[in-house]
Amino acid sequence: MHERLTLRNKVALVTGASSGLGAHFSRVLAMAGARVLISGRRQDKLDQLADRISDNQGDVLVLPMDVTDEDSIRHAIVSSNENTGPITVLVNNAGVAYPDRLVNATEEAWDRTMDTNLKGVWRVSRAVCRNLLDLELPGSIVNIASILGLHPGFGAGSYAVSKAGVIHMTRVMALELGRGRIRVNAICPGYFKTDMNKDYLESSKGREYINRTPARRTGEFHELDIPLLMLASDAGSFINGAVLPVDGGHLLNSL
Ligand SMILES: NC(=O)c1ccc[n+]([C@@H]2O[C@H](COP(=O)([O-])OP(=O)(O)OC[C@H]3O[C@@H](n4cnc5c(N)ncnc54)[C@H](OP(=O)(O)O)[C@@H]3O)[C@@H](O)[C@H]2O)c1
């Protein structure tokens, strides 16, 4: 069973690896045997993470990339082809959130959210997939969406709309790319405490909110490990276009 979840001989790119879930995913993929390219905008954080992964015998390389910048994506593809081998596993994790109801959102916050969370996933996926199709290689993409993309909730309007777009993009790309042997799936995490939400989750309002969920707690990062590895590795070879909530049953409530 363990063998089926291995990522040996795979080159995996994680976007937004400099903190939170992305940093954790990078460690997990490295532990599963992948050569991991960690990307994001904050080089110092990426360097620190690379040191920690290398100290644990992981194979890791820092690849600075801004998912809103086409040139930096193109550079990453060329550089990986030349230095590590082509990227065959992509975890589209980079994301931003500007909590607001849609009626109060500014155009700037809307644009930045869409450009990063939605268009960013498309930009990076398009570049990685074109490369795989040119080289006739199979691949696997795991998009990190959100339960807010499956069901509306108050307070993060643009974010929720962007994640709903990521979920539909997952299905469209899965359909388009299946024949090219590229699988595209999504994980919809519930609430996990990271820089993105810890101020809210540690507030009394946030604690009350979480207390009303079926699990009455936030997720632990390790609870995402097997879903990630299942979708990224050949263990998930017949899973394509799936959208998997990992939320302790949070979606059973109203959000
Ligand atoms: N935490 C949760 O409860 C939760 C729930 C559902 C979904 N998610 C999703 O999980 C993903 C990770 O979020 P997180 O909770 O771990 O928050 P986080 O710690 O704030 O991480 C967000 C990451 O995205 C990167 N990023 C932002 N803009 C970027 C850009 N233009 N180019 C490249 N990287 C960019 C940031 O890196 P740099 O600033 O260094 O670029 C950072 O590493 C997001 O997509 C989020 O929507 C999180």
The ligand as a Gaussian input file, in Angstrom:
#p B3LYP/6-31G(d) Opt

LIG

0 1
 N       -6.097000      27.642000       5.877000
 C       -7.311000      27.270000       5.560000
 O       -8.186000      27.083000       6.436000
 C       -7.684000      27.065000       4.122000
 C       -8.951000      26.541000       3.849000
 C       -9.298000      26.319000       2.519000
 C       -8.417000      26.611000       1.515000
 N       -7.197000      27.142000       1.817000
 C       -6.296000      27.432000       0.705000
 O       -5.032000      26.897000       0.963000
 C       -4.050000      27.650000       0.249000
 C       -2.909000      28.007000       1.189000
 O       -3.361000      28.945000       2.136000
 P       -2.861000      29.006000       3.650000
 O       -4.036000      28.852000       4.493000
 O       -1.698000      28.090000       3.816000
 O       -2.435000      30.541000       3.759000
 P       -1.008000      31.268000       3.760000
 O       -0.139000      30.746000       4.842000
 O       -1.327000      32.719000       3.738000
 O       -0.371000      30.819000       2.390000
 C       -0.678000      31.423000       1.163000
 C        0.496000      31.178000       0.240000
 O        0.159000      31.702000      -1.046000
 C        1.298000      32.363000      -1.549000
 N        0.934000      33.383000      -2.521000
 C        0.048000      34.411000      -2.382000
 N        0.047000      35.162000      -3.501000
 C        0.935000      34.585000      -4.361000
 C        1.384000      34.891000      -5.668000
 N        0.930000      35.965000      -6.339000
 N        2.313000      34.085000      -6.242000
 C        2.790000      33.005000      -5.581000
 N        2.416000      32.676000      -4.338000
 C        1.493000      33.465000      -3.747000
 C        1.995000      32.957000      -0.337000
 O        3.396000      33.039000      -0.609000
 P        4.197000      34.403000      -0.908000
 O        3.537000      35.503000      -0.124000
 O        5.598000      34.093000      -0.462000
 O        4.121000      34.579000      -2.380000
 C        1.750000      31.867000       0.704000
 O        2.815000      30.938000       0.699000
 C       -4.775000      28.855000      -0.332000
 O       -5.112000      28.632000      -1.682000
 C       -6.037000      28.920000       0.509000
 O       -7.082000      29.548000      -0.167000
 C       -6.817000      27.368000       3.092000

